[in-house]
């Protein structure tokens, strides 16, 4: 779990894009890769398209990995029960994330960690965000989301073996 945290924190600091950095951290920790999942997260940072007005990108990206590993496939599309495994694991991730950060919404997480939110489309606010330590805060959020999701995934895979 510490590897997932460290990679998530490192990737967010180096590359940004919380949804993609958490996916990369989890995939690299588990020794797997799917470029389509990674690419699909391109626009999901900072609460969807840098708006802050959506779920935290690291939570969304981590949920994408869980869904990828515990999927409902196209052949099972009509079976409403097939995604229940993914639903239950993502709910577990959501609940742990909310317990830690008080919300899953990006604006709320920012406010809880930094005392305010930032408009990432405004150059002045973007600079304020960086000087306020946003990268440090967000990299820890990504690291924690990667750690939580990796633990949930490994525990679920272990239960499947039994």
Secondary structure, DSSP 8 states (H G I E B T S, - for coil): -HHHHHHHHHHHHHH--HHHHHHHHHHHHHT---HHHHHHTTT-TTTTTT-S-SB-HHHHHHHHHHHHHS---GGGTT-TTTTHHHHHHHHHHHHHHHHHHS-SBHHHHHHHHHSS---TTSHHHHHHHHHTTHHHHHHHHHHHHHHHHHHHHHHHHHHHH-
